[in-house]
Amino acid sequence: MTAASPNNRPDLADLLAFYASAGVDEALEDQPVNRFAEAPKPAERAPMAAPLVDNAAPPRSTSVSRAEPGDRTNVPPVARAPSTTATVPDEAQAALARQLATTATTLDELRQHMASFDGCNLKATAKNLVFADGNPEAAVMLVGEAPGRDEDIEGLPFVGRSGRLLDRMLAAIGLDRTSVYIANVIPWRPPGNRTPTPHETEICRPFIERQIELVNPKVLINLGGPSAKTLLNTSEGILRLRGNWRVHTTASGIAIPAMPTLHPAYLLRTPAHKKLAWRDFLEVKAKLRALT
């Protein structure tokens, strides 16, 4: 975007595109607020009250001795305001997530544990817990990375443009949302659709692994690189992983065939690779026929 000037004003579409790329996707107020108009004028500001002086105590020196480089012994401590941001999850929260996931014996119980879990900082900024969609008794389970804006609003995975493309991909092999089960590695939307941190992923890993174990599908489809890397314990890129059958092993030792493939959001940005995803879904169709 070029710099704005009286003769070169930014186009509104370019400005909105800049905000969208920066993660600004919702307005805080229905009407704009002029903060300058609300600020009091210098003459209206109340004078500062004079500090109270204790005549019995000697005045304190406000000078600070200059310390040598690397010497911080003479530097007074700096007062910090209490933090109002969400606490960064630590190993104790990861252990709690593992404990809650292990004790869940049903999907409903797992959902309740996840809804009450406050150990992931993403929950503080998300609108809804995006648990799952579809048939929990389905033979096919699909797992993406994390919810986006539309998913966060509706509380369901893969809605909006990505969801509509996924529906068409499923229909091409004779499936729909009543015959598959869909979830995400991360159940809460990262702010601004940013990439989840490795620590956030590890905090949520026990929940999705337990979710897969409870559904016990015949075939697992990993939508995108983050899902494949997390659940298949690999560092390979998705373009090398896709199209090749892997195995996801549950905590109880059940081996589930897994097909890594391209994420619908990636396919919307790179339509030429839809043919690759089509081949992957044909592999899934053939695998289901072989297992029945």
C-alpha positions as CSV (number, residue, x, y, z in Angstrom):
1,M,0.0,0.0,0.0
2,T,1.4,3.4,-0.9
3,A,1.6,6.3,1.5
4,A,-1.5,8.4,1.7
5,S,-1.3,12.1,0.7
6,P,-3.9,14.7,-0.3
7,N,-3.4,13.6,-3.9
8,N,-3.0,9.9,-3.2
9,R,-5.6,8.6,-0.8
10,P,-5.7,4.8,-0.1
11,D,-8.5,2.9,-1.8
12,L,-11.1,1.7,0.7
13,A,-10.8,-1.9,-0.5
14,D,-7.0,-1.8,-0.1
15,L,-7.4,-0.4,3.4
16,L,-9.9,-3.2,4.4
17,A,-7.6,-5.8,2.9
18,F,-4.7,-4.4,5.0
19,Y,-6.8,-4.6,8.2
20,A,-7.9,-8.2,7.3
21,S,-4.3,-9.3,6.8
22,A,-3.4,-7.8,10.1
23,G,-6.0,-9.8,11.8
24,V,-8.6,-7.1,12.3
25,D,-11.9,-8.8,11.5
26,E,-14.4,-7.4,13.9
27,A,-15.3,-3.9,15.0
28,L,-15.4,-3.1,18.8
29,E,-18.2,-0.5,18.4
30,D,-21.0,0.0,15.9
31,Q,-20.0,3.7,15.6
32,P,-16.5,5.2,15.5
33,V,-15.4,7.0,18.7
34,N,-13.4,10.2,18.5
35,R,-11.0,9.8,21.4
36,F,-9.5,13.3,20.9
37,A,-12.9,14.9,21.4
38,E,-13.3,13.0,24.7
39,A,-9.9,14.1,26.1
40,P,-10.1,17.1,28.5
41,K,-8.5,20.4,27.4
42,P,-5.4,21.5,29.3
43,A,-7.3,24.2,31.1
44,E,-10.0,21.7,32.2
45,R,-7.6,19.2,33.8
46,A,-7.6,19.2,37.6
47,P,-4.4,20.4,39.2
48,M,-2.2,17.7,40.7
49,A,-2.4,17.6,44.5
50,A,0.7,18.5,46.4
51,P,2.4,15.4,47.9
52,L,2.0,15.0,51.7
53,V,5.3,15.6,53.4
54,D,6.2,14.0,56.8
55,N,8.1,16.7,58.7
56,A,9.5,14.1,61.1
57,A,11.2,12.1,58.3
58,P,14.2,13.4,56.4
59,P,13.7,14.0,52.7
60,R,14.6,11.1,50.4
61,S,17.2,11.6,47.7
62,T,15.8,11.1,44.2
63,S,19.2,10.7,42.6
64,V,20.3,7.4,41.3
65,S,24.0,6.5,41.3
66,R,25.3,5.5,37.9
67,A,26.2,1.9,37.8
68,E,29.0,0.3,35.8
69,P,28.0,-1.7,32.7
70,G,26.7,-5.1,33.8
71,D,26.3,-3.9,37.5
72,R,22.7,-3.7,38.5
73,T,23.1,-3.5,42.2
74,N,22.4,0.2,42.4
75,V,19.4,0.2,40.1
76,P,16.2,0.6,42.0
77,P,13.4,-2.0,41.2
78,V,10.8,-0.9,38.7
79,A,7.2,-1.1,39.8
80,R,5.1,-3.1,37.3
81,A,1.4,-2.9,36.9
82,P,-0.5,-6.2,37.4
83,S,-0.9,-8.1,34.2
84,T,-4.5,-8.5,32.8
85,T,-3.6,-10.8,30.0
86,A,-4.3,-14.6,30.0
87,T,-1.7,-16.7,31.8
88,V,0.7,-18.5,29.5
89,P,0.1,-22.2,30.1
90,D,2.9,-24.2,31.8
91,E,3.7,-27.8,32.3
92,A,1.2,-28.1,35.2
93,Q,-1.6,-27.1,32.8
94,A,-0.4,-29.7,30.2
95,A,-0.4,-32.4,32.9
96,L,-3.9,-31.3,33.9
97,A,-5.0,-31.6,30.2
98,R,-3.6,-35.1,30.0
99,Q,-5.4,-36.1,33.2
100,L,-8.8,-34.7,32.1
101,A,-8.5,-36.3,28.7
102,T,-7.6,-39.7,30.2
103,T,-10.5,-39.7,32.6
104,A,-13.1,-38.9,29.9
105,T,-15.0,-42.1,29.1
106,T,-17.4,-40.5,26.5
107,L,-17.3,-37.7,24.0
108,D,-19.9,-35.7,26.1
109,E,-17.7,-36.0,29.1
110,L,-14.6,-35.0,27.1
111,R,-16.5,-31.9,25.9
112,Q,-17.4,-30.9,29.4
113,H,-13.8,-31.3,30.5
114,M,-12.6,-29.1,27.6
115,A,-15.3,-26.5,28.3
116,S,-14.2,-26.2,31.9
117,F,-10.4,-26.3,31.2
118,D,-8.8,-22.9,31.6
119,G,-5.2,-23.9,31.0
120,C,-5.0,-22.8,27.4
121,N,-4.7,-19.0,26.9
122,L,-6.5,-19.2,23.5
123,K,-9.8,-19.8,25.4
124,A,-9.6,-16.2,26.8
125,T,-10.0,-14.7,23.4
126,A,-12.2,-17.2,21.7
127,K,-16.0,-16.9,21.5
128,N,-16.8,-20.6,21.5
129,L,-15.4,-24.0,22.1
130,V,-15.3,-25.7,18.6
131,F,-15.6,-29.3,19.6
132,A,-16.8,-31.3,16.6
133,D,-19.4,-31.8,13.9
134,G,-20.9,-34.8,12.2
135,N,-21.5,-38.4,13.2
136,P,-19.4,-39.7,16.2
137,E,-20.0,-43.3,15.0
138,A,-18.7,-42.6,11.5
139,A,-16.0,-44.7,9.9
140,V,-14.1,-41.6,8.8
141,M,-12.7,-38.8,11.0
142,L,-11.2,-35.6,9.7
143,V,-9.0,-33.4,11.8
144,G,-7.9,-29.9,10.9
145,E,-5.6,-27.4,12.8
146,A,-7.7,-24.7,14.5
147,P,-11.0,-22.8,14.1
148,G,-11.2,-19.6,12.0
149,R,-13.5,-16.6,12.4
150,D,-16.6,-18.3,11.1
151,E,-16.0,-21.5,13.1
152,D,-15.5,-19.5,16.3
153,I,-18.8,-17.7,15.7
154,E,-20.9,-20.8,15.0
155,G,-19.0,-23.2,17.3
156,L,-18.6,-25.8,14.5
157,P,-15.5,-26.8,12.6
158,F,-15.1,-26.1,8.8
159,V,-17.9,-23.7,8.0
160,G,-17.7,-20.8,5.6
161,R,-15.7,-21.1,2.3
162,S,-13.4,-23.8,3.6
163,G,-16.3,-25.8,4.9
164,R,-18.3,-25.6,1.7
165,L,-15.2,-26.8,-0.3
166,L,-14.8,-29.7,2.2
167,D,-18.4,-30.6,1.7
168,R,-17.9,-30.8,-2.0
169,M,-14.8,-32.9,-1.6
170,L,-16.7,-35.4,0.7
171,A,-19.6,-35.5,-1.7
172,A,-17.2,-36.5,-4.6
173,I,-16.5,-39.8,-2.8
174,G,-20.1,-40.4,-1.6
175,L,-19.8,-38.9,2.0
176,D,-21.3,-36.0,3.8
177,R,-21.4,-34.6,7.4
178,T,-23.8,-37.3,8.5
179,S,-21.3,-40.0,7.6
180,V,-18.1,-38.4,8.8
181,Y,-16.8,-36.9,12.1
182,I,-14.9,-33.5,12.0
183,A,-12.7,-31.9,14.6
184,N,-9.6,-29.8,15.1
185,V,-6.3,-30.2,17.0
186,I,-7.0,-26.8,18.6
187,P,-10.6,-26.3,19.8
188,W,-10.3,-22.5,20.3
189,R,-9.6,-19.9,17.7
190,P,-6.2,-18.2,17.9
191,P,-6.7,-14.4,17.8
192,G,-6.4,-12.9,14.3
193,N,-6.2,-16.5,12.9
194,R,-2.5,-16.6,13.8
195,T,-0.6,-19.9,13.8
196,P,-0.9,-21.7,17.2
197,T,2.3,-21.9,19.1
198,P,4.0,-25.3,19.7
199,H,3.1,-24.9,23.4
200,E,-0.6,-24.3,22.7
201,T,-0.6,-27.3,20.4
202,E,0.9,-29.5,23.1
203,I,-1.6,-28.3,25.7
204,C,-4.5,-29.3,23.4
205,R,-2.9,-32.5,22.0
206,P,-4.3,-34.8,24.8
207,F,-7.8,-33.7,24.0
208,I,-7.8,-34.4,20.3
209,E,-5.9,-37.7,20.8
210,R,-8.5,-38.8,23.3
211,Q,-11.3,-37.6,21.0
212,I,-9.9,-39.8,18.2
213,E,-9.6,-42.8,20.6
214,L,-13.3,-42.4,21.7
215,V,-14.6,-42.1,18.1
216,N,-12.3,-45.0,17.0
217,P,-12.7,-44.4,13.2
218,K,-11.6,-46.8,10.5
219,V,-9.8,-44.1,8.6
220,L,-8.3,-40.8,9.8
221,I,-7.9,-37.8,7.4
222,N,-5.4,-35.2,8.4
223,L,-6.3,-31.9,6.8
224,G,-3.2,-29.8,6.5
225,G,0.4,-30.0,7.7
226,P,-0.1,-29.0,11.4
227,S,-2.7,-31.8,11.9
228,A,-0.5,-34.3,10.2
229,K,2.7,-33.3,12.1
230,T,0.9,-33.3,15.5
231,L,-1.0,-36.6,15.2
232,L,1.5,-38.5,13.1
233,N,4.6,-37.4,15.0
234,T,6.5,-36.2,11.9
235,S,8.3,-33.1,10.8
236,E,7.8,-33.6,7.1
237,G,5.9,-31.0,5.0
238,I,2.4,-31.7,3.9
239,L,3.4,-31.8,0.2
240,R,5.7,-34.7,1.0
241,L,3.3,-36.4,3.4
242,R,0.1,-36.2,1.3
243,G,-1.1,-39.2,-0.7
244,N,0.9,-41.6,1.5
245,W,-0.8,-43.8,4.1
246,R,0.5,-43.3,7.6
247,V,-0.6,-44.7,11.0
248,H,-2.0,-42.9,14.0
249,T,-1.6,-45.0,17.2
250,T,-3.9,-44.3,20.1
251,A,-2.9,-44.4,23.8
252,S,-4.5,-47.9,24.0
253,G,-2.4,-49.1,21.1
254,I,-5.0,-49.1,18.4
255,A,-3.5,-48.4,14.9
256,I,-5.7,-46.2,12.7
257,P,-4.8,-45.7,9.0
258,A,-4.3,-42.0,8.4
259,M,-4.2,-40.1,5.1
260,P,-2.6,-36.7,5.2
261,T,-4.0,-34.3,2.6
262,L,-4.2,-30.6,1.8
263,H,-6.3,-28.2,3.8
264,P,-9.3,-26.7,2.1
265,A,-8.1,-23.2,2.9
266,Y,-4.8,-24.0,1.1
267,L,-6.8,-25.3,-1.9
268,L,-8.8,-22.1,-2.1
269,R,-5.5,-20.2,-2.3
270,T,-3.9,-22.7,-4.7
271,P,-6.6,-24.2,-6.9
272,A,-4.1,-26.0,-9.1
273,H,-3.5,-28.4,-6.2
274,K,-7.1,-29.5,-6.0
275,K,-6.2,-32.5,-8.2
276,L,-3.8,-33.7,-5.5
277,A,-6.4,-33.6,-2.9
278,W,-8.8,-35.4,-5.3
279,R,-6.3,-38.3,-5.6
280,D,-6.0,-38.5,-1.8
281,F,-9.8,-38.7,-1.3
282,L,-9.9,-41.5,-3.9
283,E,-7.4,-43.3,-1.8
284,V,-9.7,-42.9,1.2
285,K,-12.6,-44.2,-0.8
286,A,-10.6,-47.3,-1.9
287,K,-9.5,-47.9,1.7
288,L,-13.0,-47.8,3.0
289,R,-14.1,-50.4,0.4
290,A,-11.2,-52.6,1.4
291,L,-12.1,-52.4,5.1
292,T,-15.8,-53.2,4.7
